[in-house]
Amino acid sequence: MSTMTNMELRITVIGTGYLGATHAACMAELGFEVLGVDVDPAKINSLAAGILPFHEPGLPELLRKHLATGRLRFTTDYAEAAAFGDVHFIGVGTPQRAGQHSADLTYVDAAVTSLAQHLDRDALIVGKSTVPVGTARRLRGMIDDVRAQHGRTGGRIALAWNPEFLREGRAVEDTLTPDRLVVGTGTAATASPDDQVADEALWAREILRRVYATPLATGTPLIETDFETAELVKVAANAFLATKISFINAFSEMTELVGGDIRILADALGHDARIGRQFLNAGVGFGGGCLPKDIRGLQARANEVGAASAMRFLTEIDDINLRRRDRVVHLATHMVEELKGARIAVLGVAFKPESDDVRDSPALDVAARLYNAGADVSVYDPQGNANAARRFPRLHYVDSLAEATAGADLTILATEWSEFKALRPSDLSPRVRKHQLIDARNVLDPTEWAEAGWRFEALGRKAH
């Protein structure tokens, strides 16, 4: 058994984007010395100055707190990271390949290679990035090859996969008090430790129980399994959530045609404990950097391993989701009669509230399509304007709800920020030119708006 288990563990987090920066700060909060690693000097300098390049509630305070305590610092030097760390978390991005559905593993491979060539002491490498099933076993062999090429023979190296389940807007809570911890190793937890692979797996699991001792002590469930199950858990979770969202949106299409109220339907379904109410919110659909990418990546991997038929339903999930954007654009076109020159206020461009993430955002897509059709579109999001402007600079971004809705022929509530959920007709009536609103997130009371003289449309509900 390695002497690592008898010393204070030191942690590196490789990749300091959303996942990595959150994990690094939270590991420091759990009491560890942490070194964040990234190849981007500008990002490292910004984080070292206590400045986050994204919005996440509670994280700036945690970052600055542990920069001050000295538990957290940052570097671009992999040699320094290898010498410093006992446990190395890999948290780099796995974007969708351009023009394909499969995941791009360039950053994962580069991170592991860059670290492994310097490792000459006991170390546990822990993958947190979302990867196609089969990646961990491939990386395990690659680690040995890289070390051999660079003459690194000291110490024992183990690999584990520990998927993240962060919700944007609640990432700090989800890291410090997770609802479950999943650890995948080269053999299942029930394997007999009678060979090198099983012994390595046992060692990795013991190290990670130490890393996560605090949440485990409060009752967080720990699932110890093999590489493949751990890799599949994250994409399976996201595929299921996407399925629930598209399921209720499919029924939203039905209620729009035959009548009914999708919110009441969802409430009724949600009382069934087997189904639950969460994620049964009909609207303009899901987006962000995880659900769309992960369900497409899962389809691509399923095709590669001969399971295309089993995952075929995901194609329809994706199609239903995209059709909800079409529906909002259709409603807007119908309500203003002529898009060219119409003044449209879009409230929200982040894919969800409490985030500035606009990747694959339904709200931004709708705004851009209306602009491309000739509308004069004003956009206001409490956090997402800057990121949206980088992706689609031609929209008119403003700094307040009042500016966005001034003189509007149509208002579209596209992201359910609390500021927008609290809107009342009297808040907008004096500002807009026409009293017309599309509630693309189903968060407002249609009766209240109709009684105030507004033409009100919501997805899956009777027009008012």
HELIX and SHEET records of a PDB file:
HELIX    1   1 THR A    3  ASN A    6  5                                   4    
HELIX    2   2 TYR A   18  GLU A   29  1                                  12    
HELIX    3   3 PRO A   41  ALA A   48  1                                   8    
HELIX    4   4 LEU A   59  THR A   69  1                                  11    
HELIX    5   5 TYR A   78  PHE A   84  1                                   7    
HELIX    6   6 THR A  106  ALA A  116  1                                  11    
HELIX    7   7 THR A  135  GLN A  149  1                                  15    
HELIX    8   8 ALA A  171  LEU A  176  1                                   6    
HELIX    9   9 GLN A  196  VAL A  211  1                                  16    
HELIX   10  10 ALA A  213  ALA A  217  1                                   5    
HELIX   11  11 PHE A  227  VAL A  258  1                                  32    
HELIX   12  12 ILE A  262  GLY A  270  1                                   9    
HELIX   13  13 LEU A  291  VAL A  305  1                                  15    
HELIX   14  14 PHE A  313  VAL A  336  1                                  24    
HELIX   15  15 PRO A  362  ASN A  372  1                                  11    
HELIX   16  16 ASN A  385  ARG A  391  1                                   7    
HELIX   17  17 LEU A  401  THR A  405  1                                   5    
HELIX   18  18 SER A  418  LYS A  421  1                                   4    
HELIX   19  19 PRO A  425  LEU A  428  1                                   4    
HELIX   20  20 PRO A  446  GLU A  451  1                                   6    
SHEET    1   A 6 LEU A  72  THR A  75  0                                        
SHEET    2   A 6 GLU A  33  VAL A  37  1                                        
SHEET    3   A 6 ARG A  10  ILE A  14  1                                        
SHEET    4   A 6 VAL A  87  ILE A  90  1                                        
SHEET    5   A 6 ALA A 123  GLY A 127  1                                        
SHEET    6   A 6 ILE A 157  TRP A 161  1                                        
SHEET    1   B 2 LEU A 181  THR A 185  0                                        
SHEET    2   B 2 LEU A 222  ASP A 226  1                                        
SHEET    1   C 6 HIS A 396  TYR A 397  0                                        
SHEET    2   C 6 ASP A 376  TYR A 380  1                                        
SHEET    3   C 6 ARG A 343  LEU A 347  1                                        
SHEET    4   C 6 LEU A 410  LEU A 413  1                                        
SHEET    5   C 6 GLN A 436  ASP A 439  1                                        
SHEET    6   C 6 ARG A 455  ALA A 458  1                                        
END                                                                             
